[in-house]
Amino acid sequence: MKKYLLGLSLLAFVNTSFADMSGEWSLKYDYNCDGTSADARYRFKTDGTWKRVDGSPHGVYLDSGNMLILLFYSPNSDYPTTYSGRKESFDRYRGIMRNWDGTSGCFTLTKSDNLDSENQIEHIEN
């Protein structure tokens, strides 16, 4: 229950108006930003929620124009993994992430119907 309240309070604090991100998106994530990435597909709804296409995990999101915040809720943790990024184009976001144990990394989120071979994760330079 704590994790849902955290997500709801974040959304209420910042803004409850969502950009239209509805549809399927592909997330490429790279813990430690070392070039070893994994990917998964997610379905975003207009109400600020999302769910992995195969069912788990799930969470909430906020797109406030040029910035995106994703909270990933996992059955293995009471605290969400947080993704924060900036919009690069209408169908692509890039940013950083951090999970409950302090592990961090980088990610790219791309609208699934706009995927092509150049949508690979790139390192974020400090």
PATOR-710148 format. One record per atom (N, C-alpha, C, CB): residue number from 1; atom name; x, z, y. Coordinates in pm, 1 decimal. Glycine has a CB too. Layout:
% residues N
<NUM, "CA", <X, Z, Y>>
...
This chain:
% residues 126
<1, "N", <81.4, 0.0, -119.5>>
<1, "CA", <0.0, 0.0, 0.0>>
<1, "C", <86.0, 0.0, 126.3>>
<1, "CB", <-92.7, 119.7, -0.4>>
<2, "N", <200.6, 72.3, 121.2>>
<2, "CA", <288.1, 77.6, 238.0>>
<2, "C", <333.6, -60.9, 281.2>>
<2, "CB", <408.9, 164.4, 209.0>>
<3, "N", <364.7, -146.1, 181.5>>
<3, "CA", <415.5, -278.2, 215.1>>
<3, "C", <310.4, -363.2, 285.2>>
<3, "CB", <464.0, -348.6, 90.2>>
<4, "N", <184.3, -349.9, 248.2>>
<4, "CA", <79.3, -425.8, 315.3>>
<4, "C", <59.5, -376.5, 458.1>>
<4, "CB", <-52.1, -415.9, 237.3>>
<5, "N", <64.8, -246.0, 478.5>>
<5, "CA", <49.8, -190.9, 612.6>>
<5, "C", <163.3, -234.5, 703.4>>
<5, "CB", <43.1, -39.3, 607.1>>
<6, "N", <285.0, -239.7, 649.9>>
<6, "CA", <399.3, -286.6, 727.9>>
<6, "C", <377.2, -430.3, 773.3>>
<6, "CB", <529.1, -275.8, 646.0>>
<7, "N", <334.7, -515.1, 681.8>>
<7, "CA", <309.6, -655.3, 715.5>>
<7, "C", <199.4, -670.9, 817.5>>
<7, "CB", <274.8, -733.2, 591.8>>
<8, "N", <92.2, -599.8, 798.2>>
<8, "CA", <-19.7, -608.1, 891.9>>
<8, "C", <18.0, -554.9, 1028.8>>
<8, "CB", <-139.3, -531.7, 838.3>>
<9, "N", <94.7, -447.7, 1033.0>>
<9, "CA", <133.8, -392.7, 1162.7>>
<9, "C", <228.3, -487.5, 1235.6>>
<9, "CB", <199.9, -255.3, 1145.1>>
<10, "N", <316.9, -554.1, 1161.5>>
<10, "CA", <405.4, -652.1, 1224.4>>
<10, "C", <323.6, -765.1, 1285.0>>
<10, "CB", <506.8, -707.9, 1122.3>>
<11, "N", <229.2, -817.2, 1211.1>>
<11, "CA", <148.3, -926.8, 1261.8>>
<11, "C", <62.7, -883.4, 1380.5>>
<11, "CB", <60.0, -981.9, 1151.3>>
<12, "N", <8.4, -764.8, 1375.5>>
<12, "CA", <-74.5, -716.3, 1485.6>>
<12, "C", <10.0, -691.9, 1610.1>>
<12, "CB", <-147.9, -587.7, 1445.3>>
<13, "N", <134.0, -644.3, 1590.6>>
<13, "CA", <221.2, -612.8, 1703.2>>
<13, "C", <264.0, -737.9, 1778.5>>
<13, "CB", <343.6, -537.4, 1655.1>>
<14, "N", <302.6, -841.2, 1705.3>>
<14, "CA", <357.8, -959.2, 1769.8>>
<14, "C", <249.3, -1050.8, 1823.8>>
<14, "CB", <445.2, -1034.8, 1673.1>>
<15, "N", <160.7, -1096.4, 1736.4>>
<15, "CA", <56.9, -1190.9, 1778.1>>
<15, "C", <-22.7, -1227.0, 1653.7>>
<15, "CB", <118.2, -1319.8, 1847.1>>
<16, "N", <-150.6, -1240.0, 1665.1>>
<16, "CA", <-229.2, -1275.3, 1548.0>>
<16, "C", <-274.4, -1420.6, 1549.8>>
<16, "CB", <-349.1, -1185.1, 1537.8>>
<17, "N", <-218.9, -1501.1, 1635.8>>
<17, "CA", <-253.7, -1641.9, 1632.8>>
<17, "C", <-144.3, -1717.1, 1557.3>>
<17, "CB", <-272.0, -1698.6, 1777.0>>
<18, "N", <-186.3, -1797.0, 1461.5>>
<18, "CA", <-92.6, -1862.7, 1372.4>>
<18, "C", <-88.2, -2011.7, 1398.6>>
<18, "CB", <-129.3, -1836.1, 1228.0>>
<19, "N", <31.6, -2067.8, 1390.8>>
<19, "CA", <43.7, -2213.2, 1394.6>>
<19, "C", <-10.0, -2266.6, 1262.4>>
<19, "CB", <193.0, -2258.8, 1419.0>>
<20, "N", <-47.0, -2392.1, 1260.5>>
<20, "CA", <-99.1, -2448.5, 1136.9>>
<20, "C", <15.2, -2486.0, 1044.1>>
<20, "CB", <-187.1, -2570.9, 1165.9>>
<21, "N", <47.4, -2395.8, 953.2>>
<21, "CA", <149.1, -2420.1, 851.4>>
<21, "C", <83.2, -2444.8, 716.1>>
<21, "CB", <247.1, -2301.5, 842.8>>
<22, "N", <-46.8, -2466.4, 714.2>>
<22, "CA", <-116.9, -2478.1, 587.6>>
<22, "C", <-59.6, -2592.1, 504.0>>
<22, "CB", <-266.0, -2499.4, 611.4>>
<23, "N", <-57.3, -2568.9, 373.2>>
<23, "CA", <-6.4, -2667.9, 279.8>>
<23, "C", <111.9, -2613.5, 201.5>>
<23, "CB", <33.4, -2794.7, 353.5>>
<24, "N", <177.7, -2703.4, 129.5>>
<24, "CA", <291.4, -2662.5, 47.2>>
<24, "C", <422.6, -2683.3, 120.1>>
<24, "CB", <292.4, -2739.3, -84.2>>
<25, "N", <511.2, -2583.8, 103.3>>
<25, "CA", <643.5, -2584.9, 163.8>>
<25, "C", <746.3, -2553.9, 55.6>>
<25, "CB", <652.7, -2482.5, 281.3>>
<26, "N", <865.7, -2606.6, 73.2>>
<26, "CA", <976.2, -2578.2, -17.3>>
<26, "C", <1075.7, -2486.8, 53.4>>
<26, "CB", <1045.1, -2709.5, -64.6>>
<27, "N", <1109.3, -2376.7, -11.1>>
<27, "CA", <1204.9, -2281.0, 43.4>>
<27, "C", <1334.4, -2290.3, -36.1>>
<27, "CB", <1147.8, -2136.4, 39.9>>
<28, "N", <1444.3, -2320.7, 31.7>>
<28, "CA", <1577.3, -2316.3, -28.0>>
<28, "C", <1646.1, -2194.3, 31.5>>
<28, "CB", <1659.6, -2449.8, -1.2>>
<29, "N", <1687.3, -2102.1, -54.7>>
<29, "CA", <1749.4, -1980.0, -6.2>>
<29, "C", <1884.5, -1959.8, -73.7>>
<29, "CB", <1657.9, -1858.9, -31.0>>
<30, "N", <1974.3, -1896.5, -0.7>>
<30, "CA", <2112.4, -1882.0, -44.3>>
<30, "C", <2160.1, -1741.2, -7.8>>
<30, "CB", <2203.9, -1991.4, 20.3>>
<31, "N", <2154.8, -1648.9, -104.9>>
<31, "CA", <2206.2, -1514.8, -79.4>>
<31, "C", <2356.1, -1522.7, -54.7>>
<31, "CB", <2175.0, -1419.5, -197.8>>
<32, "N", <2402.1, -1451.6, 45.9>>
<32, "CA", <2541.8, -1447.7, 90.7>>
<32, "C", <2586.2, -1576.5, 160.1>>
<32, "CB", <2632.4, -1420.9, -27.3>>
<33, "N", <2498.2, -1674.1, 176.3>>
<33, "CA", <2531.4, -1801.4, 242.6>>
<33, "C", <2660.9, -1860.7, 188.1>>
<33, "CB", <2543.5, -1781.2, 394.3>>
<34, "N", <2672.5, -1860.4, 55.0>>
<34, "CA", <2796.9, -1906.7, -8.0>>
<34, "C", <2786.1, -2044.4, -71.9>>
<34, "CB", <2840.1, -1808.3, -112.0>>
<35, "N", <2675.1, -2114.3, -48.1>>
<35, "CA", <2658.8, -2248.0, -103.0>>
<35, "C", <2585.8, -2252.4, -235.9>>
<35, "CB", <2791.1, -2310.8, -118.7>>
<36, "N", <2550.6, -2136.4, -291.4>>
<36, "CA", <2476.6, -2129.0, -417.0>>
<36, "C", <2330.6, -2104.5, -384.4>>
<36, "CB", <2532.9, -2017.1, -510.3>>
<37, "N", <2250.9, -2209.8, -384.2>>
<37, "CA", <2112.7, -2194.3, -341.4>>
<37, "C", <2015.8, -2207.0, -457.8>>
<37, "CB", <2079.2, -2296.4, -235.1>>
<38, "N", <1897.0, -2156.8, -436.1>>
<38, "CA", <1785.1, -2170.5, -528.8>>
<38, "C", <1666.9, -2216.8, -445.5>>
<38, "CB", <1753.8, -2035.2, -605.8>>
<39, "N", <1563.0, -2264.1, -511.5>>
<39, "CA", <1447.2, -2307.8, -434.6>>
<39, "C", <1317.9, -2275.7, -508.1>>
<39, "CB", <1455.7, -2457.4, -405.8>>
<40, "N", <1211.3, -2272.6, -430.5>>
<40, "CA", <1077.7, -2245.9, -483.2>>
<40, "C", <976.8, -2308.8, -388.1>>
<40, "CB", <1051.8, -2091.7, -499.7>>
<41, "N", <856.9, -2333.3, -439.3>>
<41, "CA", <750.0, -2390.7, -357.2>>
<41, "C", <644.2, -2285.1, -327.8>>
<41, "CB", <686.0, -2512.7, -427.7>>
<42, "N", <594.4, -2290.1, -204.9>>
<42, "CA", <495.6, -2192.8, -159.0>>
<42, "C", <378.1, -2264.1, -94.3>>
<42, "CB", <558.8, -2093.2, -60.3>>
<43, "N", <261.4, -2203.0, -103.6>>
<43, "CA", <141.1, -2255.5, -40.1>>
<43, "C", <104.1, -2161.1, 75.3>>
<43, "CB", <22.6, -2269.2, -143.8>>
<44, "N", <103.1, -2215.1, 196.0>>
<44, "CA", <69.8, -2138.7, 316.0>>
<44, "C", <-75.5, -2163.8, 353.7>>
<44, "CB", <163.7, -2175.9, 433.2>>
<45, "N", <-143.2, -2056.4, 396.6>>
<45, "CA", <-282.0, -2066.8, 441.4>>
<45, "C", <-287.2, -2041.9, 591.6>>
<45, "CB", <-373.6, -1966.0, 365.4>>
<46, "N", <-392.5, -2087.7, 655.1>>
<46, "CA", <-404.8, -2074.0, 800.5>>
<46, "C", <-429.6, -1930.7, 845.4>>
<46, "CB", <-516.1, -2161.6, 850.6>>
<47, "N", <-460.0, -1839.1, 752.6>>
<47, "CA", <-486.1, -1700.1, 791.3>>
<47, "C", <-359.7, -1614.7, 799.1>>
<47, "CB", <-582.0, -1637.6, 693.7>>
<48, "N", <-241.4, -1677.5, 786.6>>
<48, "CA", <-116.6, -1602.3, 797.7>>
<48, "C", <-66.8, -1546.9, 665.5>>
<48, "CB", <-134.1, -1490.1, 893.9>>
<49, "N", <-122.1, -1592.3, 554.3>>
<49, "CA", <-75.3, -1548.4, 422.8>>
<49, "C", <-14.6, -1667.2, 348.7>>
<49, "CB", <-191.6, -1485.5, 340.2>>
<50, "N", <65.7, -1637.9, 249.0>>
<50, "CA", <123.2, -1740.8, 165.5>>
<50, "C", <141.0, -1685.2, 25.2>>
<50, "CB", <257.5, -1790.9, 223.3>>
<51, "N", <160.9, -1775.8, -69.9>>
<51, "CA", <177.3, -1736.8, -209.7>>
<51, "C", <263.5, -1842.1, -278.4>>
<51, "CB", <38.7, -1721.5, -281.7>>
<52, "N", <350.1, -1796.5, -365.9>>
<52, "CA", <429.4, -1891.7, -443.7>>
<52, "C", <333.7, -1976.9, -526.5>>
<52, "CB", <533.6, -1818.0, -535.6>>
<53, "N", <362.6, -2104.7, -540.5>>
<53, "CA", <272.9, -2196.5, -610.6>>
<53, "C", <245.2, -2147.4, -752.2>>
<53, "CB", <332.8, -2338.0, -614.4>>
<54, "N", <345.4, -2087.8, -819.3>>
<54, "CA", <323.4, -2037.2, -955.5>>
<54, "C", <267.1, -1895.2, -957.2>>
<54, "CB", <453.5, -2040.7, -1033.6>>
<55, "N", <231.6, -1839.3, -840.3>>
<55, "CA", <157.0, -1714.2, -836.7>>
<55, "C", <224.7, -1592.6, -777.1>>
<55, "CB", <118.9, -1681.5, -969.1>>
<56, "N", <354.2, -1577.1, -790.4>>
<56, "CA", <419.5, -1456.6, -739.1>>
<56, "C", <558.0, -1494.3, -691.8>>
<56, "CB", <426.2, -1344.4, -847.2>>
<57, "N", <611.3, -1440.8, -586.0>>
<57, "CA", <556.4, -1338.2, -498.6>>
<57, "C", <459.5, -1396.3, -396.3>>
<57, "CB", <668.3, -1265.3, -427.6>>
<58, "N", <420.2, -1310.3, -304.6>>
<58, "CA", <327.1, -1348.7, -199.6>>
<58, "C", <366.5, -1274.2, -73.2>>
<58, "CB", <179.2, -1318.2, -239.9>>
<59, "N", <298.4, -1301.4, 37.6>>
<59, "CA", <330.6, -1229.8, 159.8>>
<59, "C", <252.0, -1277.8, 279.4>>
<59, "CB", <475.5, -1241.7, 188.3>>
<60, "N", <303.1, -1242.5, 395.1>>
<60, "CA", <242.5, -1280.5, 522.1>>
<60, "C", <348.5, -1350.1, 606.9>>
<60, "CB", <183.5, -1156.1, 596.5>>
<61, "N", <301.1, -1428.8, 704.0>>
<61, "CA", <394.1, -1497.1, 793.0>>
<61, "C", <340.3, -1496.4, 934.8>>
<61, "CB", <419.2, -1641.1, 745.8>>
<62, "N", <430.8, -1518.8, 1026.6>>
<62, "CA", <396.3, -1534.0, 1167.1>>
<62, "C", <481.6, -1646.5, 1223.4>>
<62, "CB", <417.8, -1400.5, 1246.7>>
<63, "N", <417.9, -1747.6, 1275.6>>
<63, "CA", <487.0, -1856.1, 1344.6>>
<63, "C", <445.2, -1845.7, 1490.2>>
<63, "CB", <452.7, -1998.8, 1282.8>>
<64, "N", <535.8, -1801.8, 1574.2>>
<64, "CA", <500.5, -1779.6, 1715.0>>
<64, "C", <558.9, -1889.5, 1803.8>>
<64, "CB", <550.4, -1641.4, 1761.9>>
<65, "N", <544.4, -2011.5, 1762.6>>
<65, "CA", <597.6, -2121.7, 1841.2>>
<65, "C", <726.9, -2171.9, 1783.3>>
<65, "CB", <618.2, -2079.9, 1984.6>>
<66, "N", <838.7, -2117.9, 1830.7>>
<66, "CA", <969.0, -2161.5, 1781.1>>
<66, "C", <1030.5, -2067.0, 1679.6>>
<66, "CB", <1062.9, -2178.3, 1895.2>>
<67, "N", <970.1, -1951.6, 1657.0>>
<67, "CA", <1024.2, -1853.0, 1563.4>>
<67, "C", <927.2, -1829.6, 1448.0>>
<67, "CB", <1053.8, -1720.5, 1635.7>>
<68, "N", <983.5, -1802.8, 1330.9>>
<68, "CA", <905.1, -1777.7, 1210.5>>
<68, "C", <953.0, -1648.4, 1146.2>>
<68, "CB", <915.8, -1896.3, 1110.9>>
<69, "N", <859.9, -1565.1, 1105.8>>
<69, "CA", <890.6, -1444.7, 1028.8>>
<69, "C", <809.8, -1451.6, 900.1>>
<69, "CB", <858.4, -1313.1, 1110.1>>
<70, "N", <878.1, -1434.1, 786.6>>
<70, "CA", <812.5, -1428.3, 656.0>>
<70, "C", <841.9, -1293.2, 593.9>>
<70, "CB", <860.0, -1544.2, 562.7>>
<71, "N", <740.5, -1228.4, 540.1>>
<71, "CA", <759.9, -1105.8, 463.5>>
<71, "C", <723.9, -1136.5, 318.9>>
<71, "CB", <673.3, -987.2, 520.4>>
<72, "N", <821.2, -1116.7, 228.6>>
<72, "CA", <802.9, -1142.2, 85.5>>
<72, "C", <778.1, -1010.6, 15.2>>
<72, "CB", <926.1, -1214.6, 24.5>>
<73, "N", <664.5, -999.8, -50.7>>
<73, "CA", <633.6, -880.0, -127.2>>
<73, "C", <657.3, -906.5, -274.2>>
<73, "CB", <488.8, -834.8, -103.0>>
<74, "N", <732.4, -819.2, -337.4>>
<74, "CA", <766.1, -833.4, -478.3>>
<74, "C", <711.8, -714.3, -555.4>>
<74, "CB", <918.9, -846.1, -497.8>>
<75, "N", <669.6, -734.6, -678.6>>
<75, "CA", <623.1, -620.8, -758.1>>
<75, "C", <735.3, -522.6, -790.7>>
<75, "CB", <559.9, -670.2, -886.6>>
<76, "N", <860.2, -563.1, -767.9>>
<76, "CA", <974.6, -477.5, -800.3>>
<76, "C", <1018.8, -387.4, -686.2>>
<76, "CB", <1089.7, -562.1, -842.4>>
<77, "N", <955.0, -396.5, -571.7>>
<77, "CA", <1000.5, -319.0, -456.6>>
<77, "C", <882.7, -280.5, -367.2>>
<77, "CB", <1104.5, -398.4, -376.1>>
<78, "N", <895.1, -164.0, -303.1>>
<78, "CA", <794.8, -120.9, -206.3>>
<78, "C", <820.1, -180.0, -68.3>>
<78, "CB", <792.3, 30.5, -197.8>>
<79, "N", <935.2, -244.9, -48.9>>
<79, "CA", <971.8, -296.7, 81.9>>
<79, "C", <989.2, -448.4, 73.4>>
<79, "CB", <1101.3, -228.9, 133.7>>
<80, "N", <944.8, -518.8, 175.0>>
<80, "CA", <952.7, -665.3, 168.3>>
<80, "C", <1092.1, -718.9, 201.3>>
<80, "CB", <851.6, -726.5, 263.2>>
<81, "N", <1120.2, -837.4, 147.2>>
<81, "CA", <1234.1, -914.4, 194.4>>
<81, "C", <1186.2, -985.1, 320.5>>
<81, "CB", <1287.5, -1016.8, 84.8>>
<82, "N", <1266.3, -982.3, 425.2>>
<82, "CA", <1227.6, -1038.9, 553.3>>
<82, "C", <1308.6, -1163.8, 582.3>>
<82, "CB", <1245.6, -936.4, 665.4>>
<83, "N", <1240.0, -1270.4, 614.5>>
<83, "CA", <1302.8, -1395.7, 654.0>>
<83, "C", <1270.0, -1418.0, 801.3>>
<83, "CB", <1253.7, -1516.3, 564.7>>
<84, "N", <1369.4, -1455.1, 879.3>>
<84, "CA", <1349.5, -1481.8, 1021.1>>
<84, "C", <1424.1, -1609.7, 1055.7>>
<84, "CB", <1398.2, -1362.3, 1109.3>>
<85, "N", <1352.6, -1704.0, 1116.1>>
<85, "CA", <1418.0, -1830.9, 1146.1>>
<85, "C", <1359.2, -1898.9, 1267.5>>
<85, "CB", <1409.1, -1922.6, 1028.3>>
<86, "N", <1420.9, -2010.6, 1300.7>>
<86, "CA", <1373.1, -2087.1, 1414.8>>
<86, "C", <1328.6, -2225.0, 1369.1>>
<86, "CB", <1482.1, -2098.3, 1523.0>>
<87, "N", <1235.2, -2280.0, 1442.6>>
<87, "CA", <1181.2, -2412.3, 1413.2>>
<87, "C", <1282.5, -2517.2, 1457.3>>
<87, "CB", <1043.9, -2434.2, 1483.7>>
<88, "N", <1319.0, -2606.9, 1364.8>>
<88, "CA", <1407.0, -2718.7, 1399.0>>
<88, "C", <1327.6, -2845.0, 1428.2>>
<88, "CB", <1506.1, -2744.6, 1286.1>>
<89, "N", <1212.5, -2856.6, 1364.1>>
<89, "CA", <1121.1, -2968.3, 1386.7>>
<89, "C", <983.0, -2922.6, 1340.9>>
<89, "CB", <1167.5, -3099.0, 1310.1>>
<90, "N", <883.1, -3007.7, 1352.4>>
<90, "CA", <747.7, -2964.9, 1315.8>>
<90, "C", <736.1, -2930.2, 1167.4>>
<90, "CB", <647.6, -3073.9, 1350.8>>
<91, "N", <830.4, -2975.4, 1085.3>>
<91, "CA", <820.6, -2954.3, 940.8>>
<91, "C", <942.7, -2886.3, 880.4>>
<91, "CB", <798.8, -3085.3, 872.5>>
<92, "N", <1023.4, -2817.0, 963.7>>
<92, "CA", <1145.3, -2756.0, 911.7>>
<92, "C", <1186.6, -2633.1, 993.0>>
<92, "CB", <1258.3, -2858.0, 910.8>>
<93, "N", <1219.9, -2526.9, 920.0>>
<93, "CA", <1269.8, -2402.3, 979.1>>
<93, "C", <1401.7, -2368.3, 911.6>>
<93, "CB", <1166.1, -2284.9, 963.4>>
<94, "N", <1489.2, -2300.8, 985.2>>
<94, "CA", <1616.0, -2254.4, 929.3>>
<94, "C", <1642.5, -2114.3, 983.0>>
<94, "CB", <1733.9, -2352.2, 964.8>>
<95, "N", <1696.3, -2025.2, 896.5>>
<95, "CA", <1721.4, -1890.6, 944.4>>
<95, "C", <1796.6, -1803.5, 845.0>>
<95, "CB", <1592.9, -1825.7, 979.0>>
<96, "N", <1778.4, -1673.4, 862.6>>
<96, "CA", <1847.0, -1573.2, 781.7>>
<96, "C", <1745.3, -1483.5, 712.9>>
<96, "CB", <1943.1, -1489.2, 868.4>>
<97, "N", <1791.3, -1412.3, 611.2>>
<97, "CA", <1702.0, -1323.9, 536.0>>
<97, "C", <1778.0, -1197.7, 498.5>>
<97, "CB", <1646.2, -1394.7, 408.7>>
<98, "N", <1700.6, -1093.0, 467.9>>
<98, "CA", <1758.1, -965.7, 425.2>>
<98, "C", <1656.0, -896.1, 336.8>>
<98, "CB", <1797.7, -876.0, 547.7>>
<99, "N", <1701.5, -847.4, 220.4>>
<99, "CA", <1606.4, -778.9, 132.9>>
<99, "C", <1623.1, -628.3, 140.1>>
<99, "CB", <1622.9, -825.9, -10.7>>
<100, "N", <1542.8, -558.1, 62.0>>
<100, "CA", <1532.2, -412.4, 68.2>>
<100, "C", <1663.5, -341.0, 38.0>>
<100, "CB", <1426.9, -365.3, -27.8>>
<101, "N", <1754.4, -402.5, -38.6>>
<101, "CA", <1880.1, -334.3, -71.3>>
<101, "C", <1994.8, -375.2, 20.5>>
<101, "CB", <1918.3, -362.6, -214.9>>
<102, "N", <1963.9, -452.3, 124.9>>
<102, "CA", <2065.6, -491.2, 221.7>>
<102, "C", <2130.1, -626.0, 195.7>>
<102, "CB", <2170.4, -388.7, 225.4>>
<103, "N", <2097.8, -690.4, 83.2>>
<103, "CA", <2152.1, -822.2, 55.5>>
<103, "C", <2095.4, -921.7, 156.4>>
<103, "CB", <2119.9, -866.1, -89.8>>
<104, "N", <2181.6, -1006.6, 209.5>>
<104, "CA", <2135.4, -1101.9, 310.4>>
<104, "C", <2178.0, -1243.1, 273.2>>
<104, "CB", <2189.9, -1064.6, 449.5>>
<105, "N", <2125.3, -1339.0, 348.2>>
<105, "CA", <2158.1, -1478.2, 321.8>>
<105, "C", <2095.5, -1569.6, 424.6>>
<105, "CB", <2113.1, -1518.0, 183.1>>
<106, "N", <2087.4, -1698.7, 390.1>>
<106, "CA", <2029.4, -1796.6, 480.4>>
<106, "C", <1926.8, -1881.2, 404.5>>
<106, "CB", <2139.7, -1886.1, 542.9>>
<107, "N", <1842.0, -1950.5, 479.5>>
<107, "CA", <1735.8, -2028.3, 415.8>>
<107, "C", <1698.8, -2149.6, 499.1>>
<107, "CB", <1612.8, -1941.6, 392.9>>
<108, "N", <1635.2, -2245.2, 433.1>>
<108, "CA", <1571.4, -2359.4, 496.8>>
<108, "C", <1432.5, -2373.2, 436.2>>
<108, "CB", <1655.7, -2490.9, 478.5>>
<109, "N", <1331.3, -2386.6, 520.1>>
<109, "CA", <1193.4, -2403.4, 476.0>>
<109, "C", <1146.8, -2540.2, 525.9>>
<109, "CB", <1100.4, -2286.9, 529.4>>
<110, "N", <1102.6, -2626.3, 431.9>>
<110, "CA", <1065.9, -2763.8, 465.4>>
<110, "C", <928.0, -2796.4, 410.3>>
<110, "CB", <1170.2, -2863.0, 410.8>>
<111, "N", <845.4, -2860.4, 491.0>>
<111, "CA", <712.6, -2903.4, 446.4>>
<111, "C", <730.0, -2994.2, 325.3>>
<111, "CB", <634.5, -2976.9, 561.2>>
<112, "N", <659.7, -2966.7, 216.2>>
<112, "CA", <681.6, -3036.9, 89.5>>
<112, "C", <656.3, -3186.4, 96.6>>
<112, "CB", <594.5, -2978.3, -15.7>>
<113, "N", <557.7, -3231.8, 172.9>>
<113, "CA", <533.9, -3375.7, 177.4>>
<113, "C", <636.4, -3448.2, 263.4>>
<113, "CB", <394.7, -3403.8, 229.5>>
<114, "N", <733.6, -3375.6, 320.1>>
<114, "CA", <838.2, -3437.9, 401.3>>
<114, "C", <977.0, -3418.3, 341.2>>
<114, "CB", <835.1, -3381.6, 542.4>>
<115, "N", <984.0, -3385.1, 212.5>>
<115, "CA", <1112.9, -3359.5, 150.6>>
<115, "C", <1190.1, -3488.8, 128.2>>
<115, "CB", <1094.5, -3286.1, 19.0>>
<116, "N", <1320.1, -3479.7, 146.7>>
<116, "CA", <1408.2, -3590.2, 112.2>>
<116, "C", <1543.2, -3533.6, 70.6>>
<116, "CB", <1423.3, -3689.2, 231.0>>
<117, "N", <1635.5, -3618.8, 37.9>>
<117, "CA", <1763.7, -3575.2, -18.2>>
<117, "C", <1851.0, -3499.3, 80.8>>
<117, "CB", <1839.3, -3693.9, -69.3>>
<118, "N", <1827.3, -3511.7, 211.7>>
<118, "CA", <1914.0, -3441.2, 305.5>>
<118, "C", <1866.3, -3300.9, 338.4>>
<118, "CB", <1925.8, -3519.6, 431.4>>
<119, "N", <1758.1, -3255.0, 278.8>>
<119, "CA", <1708.8, -3120.2, 304.5>>
<119, "C", <1778.7, -3019.0, 213.8>>
<119, "CB", <1556.5, -3113.9, 284.1>>
<120, "N", <1907.2, -3008.4, 226.7>>
<120, "CA", <1987.0, -2912.0, 151.7>>
<120, "C", <2020.5, -2796.5, 244.8>>
<120, "CB", <2117.0, -2977.7, 93.6>>
<121, "N", <2041.2, -2680.3, 185.7>>
<121, "CA", <2075.7, -2564.5, 267.4>>
<121, "C", <2212.7, -2586.1, 331.2>>
<121, "CB", <2074.5, -2434.6, 182.5>>
<122, "N", <2226.4, -2550.3, 454.5>>
<122, "CA", <2355.1, -2557.2, 522.5>>
<122, "C", <2390.1, -2417.8, 568.2>>
<122, "CB", <2352.2, -2656.9, 642.2>>
<123, "N", <2519.1, -2389.7, 571.3>>
<123, "CA", <2562.9, -2255.3, 610.8>>
<123, "C", <2531.9, -2229.6, 756.9>>
<123, "CB", <2712.9, -2237.4, 585.2>>
<124, "N", <2493.1, -2107.8, 784.9>>
<124, "CA", <2469.8, -2065.7, 922.5>>
<124, "C", <2597.7, -1999.2, 970.3>>
<124, "CB", <2345.9, -1968.7, 934.5>>
<125, "N", <2651.8, -2051.0, 1076.0>>
<125, "CA", <2777.1, -1997.1, 1126.4>>
<125, "C", <2748.4, -1880.6, 1219.7>>
<125, "CB", <2859.0, -2106.0, 1198.8>>
<126, "N", <2829.1, -1776.2, 1207.3>>
<126, "CA", <2812.8, -1658.5, 1293.5>>
<126, "C", <2866.9, -1684.0, 1431.5>>
<126, "CB", <2881.9, -1537.6, 1233.1>>
